[in-house]
């Protein structure tokens, strides 16, 4: 059973569908073709519904979900880390 | 042909509830309206804080919402109460055009107690008349529905919203009307919505409405960080407005949008199904209130973290894809589609689950919000009064 789902093939993040503990292995399935999936190790505790990075993302890089830009990384993010408001911000509003 | 059992009103529109409404025109008339509803079983009062010294477009919008709520096919008859009869008559005229019974009771010259007595006598008659109205078999194409999400999280975009999108596609294909809105919450996906417009004119109208909204925010010298996403959204894993909007639009389904309504525009049916953008705020009760005033008789409301909104005259069906919300707030949830997260069911199956539940509600089953008396009636106010 997958513990995470990926909206689109080009996405940089997977949404975890159970609470995930640091160090656990997470199987993320692609929504469009559930047979294909990625396995990755979580570097953080990540609550249900939050995002885990599928690749290393550099500060300043755009982050994709639904195959679309959902914001920009404000810090370097490692594959397996929690992606949220502490390292991702909107390009539309919010100038933190 | 697919049918449901509804109440066919005098003007041919179809309702799925049979309310007798006690409608206060202004804040001062709330006490009398609530007084009537306490005395007469089967009436529903909808108190609200507005209706004095409003002017211009803001006043027009209040009239539009009050008249539209009374005119809604879920309502059998309306008792209107206002401090003075001028504005009350205006609203009542708008309701009377549907052919349903409506009567105005001004408070000035009578006082609350006499008004309550006079209005109650009329309300009693209306309830008894309404109680004899029967549900009859009607084509589902006569249904006007609306959709909105609230306290969204990432499960909204993964599960509950796309499930509702399946239902929207199906209803539009069946010839019904589906409305969506939430102007501010389209930010980051407004181009996708614009692309769904069936003509360049509609696209232009939509983008103009969207831009007006952005202008309001900029004029205030603020941005919506702190409001959009909300604290609840962030707790649920949504990080940015773009992410929220991309989840939001999953519930629009895949049909073209062939109708764009600004605040004061009345609903018009298009041949072969109507998918309508309505300019609304994204606040749950305000949006549902406006949809109902435009003629929606049933609302599909998706929630991630657990929004509990309802409406006094239209059933609001609560759908969640979040297994924790389904478990810990179960009394508010009508349909649980969290099985989608484990891929235990397909999106089509989840959509079918929502659709079948909606059919039961259209045929009379009460929603969680109706039983728990979530009767939020929240007219949108555009600016300060005179």
Interface residues (C-beta under 8 A of the other chain):
Chain A: X1 X2 X5 X7 X15 X17 X29 X31 X34 X47 X48 X49 X50 X51 X65 X66 X68 X69 X70 X71 X83 X84 X85 X88 X89 X90 X91 X92 X93 X94 X95 X96
Chain B: X153 X154 X155 X157 X158 X187 X188 X189 X217 X223 X224 X225 X228 X234 X236 X237 X239 X240 X241 X242 X243 X246 X247 X304 X322 X323 X324 X341 X342 X343
